Amino acid sequence: MPLLKLLHFMALICWCGALLYLPALIAAGTRSSDALFYRDHAHLTRMVFNLIATPAALLAIGSGTALFLRDGLFDAWLIVKLTTVAGMVICHALCGVLILRIEQIAEPALRRECLAIGVLIVMLISTTLWLVLAKPF
């Protein structure tokens, strides 16, 4: 089943890329007072979230689940990795909440929240990658 693994890798690359991009995109929407820019930017942010990040997340989680069920992997590192993936899902949901908040009103205070989510996403992706490659326990 190399095609399933390829699907998993491709979906992960799209999801992680979108997760890294979304906080910056959300924070950029708080800087302009131009109504036309704000409307178009909000549309772009929602489109990236709905059409790229969410389907890629669903494909990555679904294909990853199929991979470890097919191979019968239930090691300790996998449990920790699934915990980091759950953290990535929470960050994904938080980005969705921030998108809804920024569509209502462009709050400059959202930049700090976007920075915190962005740093957390980088840490979770790095930890997940390390756990997959090193399989430490």
ZADO-1210 file (C-alpha; in nm, 4 decimals, padded with zeros to 6 digits):
<atoms>
<atom x="00.0000" y="00.0000" z="00.0000" code="MET" pos="1"/>
<atom x="00.2581" y="00.2621" z="-00.0959" code="PRO" pos="2"/>
<atom x="-00.0210" y="00.4741" z="-00.2438" code="LEU" pos="3"/>
<atom x="-00.1848" y="00.5054" z="00.0976" code="LEU" pos="4"/>
<atom x="00.1450" y="00.6216" z="00.2476" code="LYS" pos="5"/>
<atom x="00.1918" y="00.8663" z="-00.0406" code="LEU" pos="6"/>
<atom x="-00.1588" y="01.0037" z="00.0165" code="LEU" pos="7"/>
<atom x="-00.0758" y="01.0419" z="00.3860" code="HIS" pos="8"/>
<atom x="00.2483" y="01.2310" z="00.3110" code="PHE" pos="9"/>
<atom x="00.0844" y="01.4610" z="00.0576" code="MET" pos="10"/>
<atom x="-00.2059" y="01.5404" z="00.2887" code="ALA" pos="11"/>
<atom x="00.0333" y="01.6050" z="00.5773" code="LEU" pos="12"/>
<atom x="00.2425" y="01.8439" z="00.3714" code="ILE" pos="13"/>
<atom x="-00.0682" y="02.0394" z="00.2684" code="CYS" pos="14"/>
<atom x="-00.2144" y="02.0418" z="00.6198" code="TRP" pos="15"/>
<atom x="00.1075" y="02.1415" z="00.7950" code="CYS" pos="16"/>
<atom x="00.1770" y="02.4087" z="00.5347" code="GLY" pos="17"/>
<atom x="-00.1704" y="02.5534" z="00.5771" code="ALA" pos="18"/>
<atom x="-00.1402" y="02.5368" z="00.9567" code="LEU" pos="19"/>
<atom x="00.1863" y="02.7306" z="00.9407" code="LEU" pos="20"/>
<atom x="00.0362" y="02.9871" z="00.7020" code="TYR" pos="21"/>
<atom x="-00.3012" y="03.0461" z="00.8680" code="LEU" pos="22"/>
<atom x="-00.1875" y="03.2346" z="01.1829" code="PRO" pos="23"/>
<atom x="00.0211" y="03.4733" z="00.9698" code="ALA" pos="24"/>
<atom x="-00.2687" y="03.5202" z="00.7296" code="LEU" pos="25"/>
<atom x="-00.5089" y="03.5889" z="01.0149" code="ILE" pos="26"/>
<atom x="-00.2686" y="03.8374" z="01.1777" code="ALA" pos="27"/>
<atom x="-00.2206" y="04.0194" z="00.8457" code="ALA" pos="28"/>
<atom x="-00.5944" y="04.0823" z="00.8295" code="GLY" pos="29"/>
<atom x="-00.5804" y="04.2954" z="01.1450" code="THR" pos="30"/>
<atom x="-00.3442" y="04.5553" z="00.9965" code="ARG" pos="31"/>
<atom x="-00.5540" y="04.7261" z="00.7335" code="SER" pos="32"/>
<atom x="-00.8435" y="04.9657" z="00.7769" code="SER" pos="33"/>
<atom x="-00.9381" y="04.9508" z="00.4067" code="ASP" pos="34"/>
<atom x="-01.2823" y="04.7883" z="00.3812" code="ALA" pos="35"/>
<atom x="-01.2220" y="04.6322" z="00.0385" code="LEU" pos="36"/>
<atom x="-00.8908" y="04.4776" z="00.1454" code="PHE" pos="37"/>
<atom x="-01.0452" y="04.3545" z="00.4678" code="TYR" pos="38"/>
<atom x="-01.3375" y="04.1877" z="00.2852" code="ARG" pos="39"/>
<atom x="-01.1134" y="04.0209" z="00.0254" code="ASP" pos="40"/>
<atom x="-00.8596" y="03.9164" z="00.2874" code="HIS" pos="41"/>
<atom x="-01.1294" y="03.7626" z="00.5077" code="ALA" pos="42"/>
<atom x="-01.2562" y="03.5705" z="00.2038" code="HIS" pos="43"/>
<atom x="-00.9045" y="03.4438" z="00.1241" code="LEU" pos="44"/>
<atom x="-00.8445" y="03.3385" z="00.4840" code="THR" pos="45"/>
<atom x="-01.1705" y="03.1473" z="00.5005" code="ARG" pos="46"/>
<atom x="-01.1013" y="02.9865" z="00.1629" code="MET" pos="47"/>
<atom x="-00.7562" y="02.8615" z="00.2731" code="VAL" pos="48"/>
<atom x="-00.9095" y="02.7214" z="00.5911" code="PHE" pos="49"/>
<atom x="-01.2147" y="02.5578" z="00.4283" code="ASN" pos="50"/>
<atom x="-01.0763" y="02.4427" z="00.0929" code="LEU" pos="51"/>
<atom x="-00.7147" y="02.3528" z="00.1753" code="ILE" pos="52"/>
<atom x="-00.6487" y="02.3042" z="00.5467" code="ALA" pos="53"/>
<atom x="-00.9610" y="02.1164" z="00.6542" code="THR" pos="54"/>
<atom x="-00.9777" y="01.8624" z="00.3675" code="PRO" pos="55"/>
<atom x="-00.6024" y="01.8011" z="00.3997" code="ALA" pos="56"/>
<atom x="-00.6415" y="01.7458" z="00.7746" code="ALA" pos="57"/>
<atom x="-00.9219" y="01.4972" z="00.7203" code="LEU" pos="58"/>
<atom x="-00.7214" y="01.3106" z="00.4551" code="LEU" pos="59"/>
<atom x="-00.4068" y="01.3064" z="00.6705" code="ALA" pos="60"/>
<atom x="-00.5894" y="01.1781" z="00.9785" code="ILE" pos="61"/>
<atom x="-00.7920" y="00.9236" z="00.7839" code="GLY" pos="62"/>
<atom x="-00.4987" y="00.7838" z="00.5869" code="SER" pos="63"/>
<atom x="-00.2760" y="00.7827" z="00.8966" code="GLY" pos="64"/>
<atom x="-00.5378" y="00.5891" z="01.0878" code="THR" pos="65"/>
<atom x="-00.5659" y="00.3390" z="00.8033" code="ALA" pos="66"/>
<atom x="-00.1851" y="00.3011" z="00.7970" code="LEU" pos="67"/>
<atom x="-00.1422" y="00.2184" z="01.1635" code="PHE" pos="68"/>
<atom x="-00.4466" y="-00.0086" z="01.1701" code="LEU" pos="69"/>
<atom x="-00.3216" y="-00.1941" z="00.8627" code="ARG" pos="70"/>
<atom x="00.0279" y="-00.2388" z="01.0067" code="ASP" pos="71"/>
<atom x="-00.0960" y="-00.3177" z="01.3582" code="GLY" pos="72"/>
<atom x="00.1282" y="-00.0569" z="01.5196" code="LEU" pos="73"/>
<atom x="00.0452" y="00.0184" z="01.8815" code="PHE" pos="74"/>
<atom x="00.3782" y="00.1282" z="02.0290" code="ASP" pos="75"/>
<atom x="00.4393" y="00.3913" z="02.2964" code="ALA" pos="76"/>
<atom x="00.5812" y="00.6418" z="02.0471" code="TRP" pos="77"/>
<atom x="00.2604" y="00.6155" z="01.8433" code="LEU" pos="78"/>
<atom x="00.0474" y="00.7158" z="02.1423" code="ILE" pos="79"/>
<atom x="00.2669" y="01.0211" z="02.2009" code="VAL" pos="80"/>
<atom x="00.2567" y="01.1034" z="01.8284" code="LYS" pos="81"/>
<atom x="-00.1219" y="01.0802" z="01.8244" code="LEU" pos="82"/>
<atom x="-00.1265" y="01.3186" z="02.1196" code="THR" pos="83"/>
<atom x="00.0778" y="01.5721" z="01.9226" code="THR" pos="84"/>
<atom x="-00.1554" y="01.5262" z="01.6247" code="VAL" pos="85"/>
<atom x="-00.4490" y="01.5947" z="01.8588" code="ALA" pos="86"/>
<atom x="-00.2696" y="01.9178" z="01.9549" code="GLY" pos="87"/>
<atom x="-00.2444" y="02.0063" z="01.5868" code="MET" pos="88"/>
<atom x="-00.6177" y="01.9447" z="01.5490" code="VAL" pos="89"/>
<atom x="-00.6828" y="02.1787" z="01.8430" code="ILE" pos="90"/>
<atom x="-00.4628" y="02.4458" z="01.6799" code="CYS" pos="91"/>
<atom x="-00.6575" y="02.3932" z="01.3568" code="HIS" pos="92"/>
<atom x="-00.9832" y="02.4545" z="01.5434" code="ALA" pos="93"/>
<atom x="-00.8363" y="02.7615" z="01.7168" code="LEU" pos="94"/>
<atom x="-00.7437" y="02.9047" z="01.3775" code="CYS" pos="95"/>
<atom x="-01.1066" y="02.8576" z="01.2754" code="GLY" pos="96"/>
<atom x="-01.2206" y="03.0451" z="01.5865" code="VAL" pos="97"/>
<atom x="-00.9774" y="03.3285" z="01.5095" code="LEU" pos="98"/>
<atom x="-01.1096" y="03.3483" z="01.1537" code="ILE" pos="99"/>
<atom x="-01.4630" y="03.3862" z="01.2870" code="LEU" pos="100"/>
<atom x="-01.3466" y="03.6547" z="01.5320" code="ARG" pos="101"/>
<atom x="-01.1591" y="03.8511" z="01.2671" code="ILE" pos="102"/>
<atom x="-01.4598" y="03.8447" z="01.0349" code="GLU" pos="103"/>
<atom x="-01.6616" y="04.0237" z="01.3019" code="GLN" pos="104"/>
<atom x="-01.4043" y="04.2881" z="01.3917" code="ILE" pos="105"/>
<atom x="-01.0357" y="04.3303" z="01.3139" code="ALA" pos="106"/>
<atom x="-00.8803" y="04.3303" z="01.6597" code="GLU" pos="107"/>
<atom x="-00.5089" y="04.4175" z="01.6719" code="PRO" pos="108"/>
<atom x="-00.4848" y="04.2090" z="01.9915" code="ALA" pos="109"/>
<atom x="-00.5375" y="03.8958" z="01.7806" code="LEU" pos="110"/>
<atom x="-00.1768" y="03.9237" z="01.6597" code="ARG" pos="111"/>
<atom x="-00.0491" y="03.7944" z="01.9943" code="ARG" pos="112"/>
<atom x="-00.2864" y="03.4995" z="01.9830" code="GLU" pos="113"/>
<atom x="-00.1792" y="03.4249" z="01.6254" code="CYS" pos="114"/>
<atom x="00.1858" y="03.4341" z="01.7318" code="LEU" pos="115"/>
<atom x="00.1184" y="03.1959" z="02.0217" code="ALA" pos="116"/>
<atom x="-00.0710" y="02.9532" z="01.7980" code="ILE" pos="117"/>
<atom x="00.2009" y="02.9760" z="01.5324" code="GLY" pos="118"/>
<atom x="00.4751" y="02.8910" z="01.7818" code="VAL" pos="119"/>
<atom x="00.2687" y="02.6038" z="01.9211" code="LEU" pos="120"/>
<atom x="00.2085" y="02.4694" z="01.5696" code="ILE" pos="121"/>
<atom x="00.5811" y="02.4753" z="01.4910" code="VAL" pos="122"/>
<atom x="00.6581" y="02.2889" z="01.8138" code="MET" pos="123"/>
<atom x="00.3878" y="02.0274" z="01.7513" code="LEU" pos="124"/>
<atom x="00.4908" y="01.9661" z="01.3901" code="ILE" pos="125"/>
<atom x="00.8571" y="01.9379" z="01.4895" code="SER" pos="126"/>
<atom x="00.7780" y="01.6980" z="01.7740" code="THR" pos="127"/>
<atom x="00.5573" y="01.4854" z="01.5504" code="THR" pos="128"/>
<atom x="00.8242" y="01.4659" z="01.2832" code="LEU" pos="129"/>
<atom x="01.0886" y="01.3711" z="01.5400" code="TRP" pos="130"/>
<atom x="00.8658" y="01.1004" z="01.6886" code="LEU" pos="131"/>
<atom x="00.7971" y="00.9479" z="01.3478" code="VAL" pos="132"/>
<atom x="01.1595" y="00.9494" z="01.2362" code="LEU" pos="133"/>
<atom x="01.3310" y="00.8534" z="01.5648" code="ALA" pos="134"/>
<atom x="01.0680" y="00.6229" z="01.7194" code="LYS" pos="135"/>
<atom x="01.2368" y="00.6862" z="02.0562" code="PRO" pos="136"/>
<atom x="01.0470" y="00.4303" z="02.2659" code="PHE" pos="137"/>
</atoms>
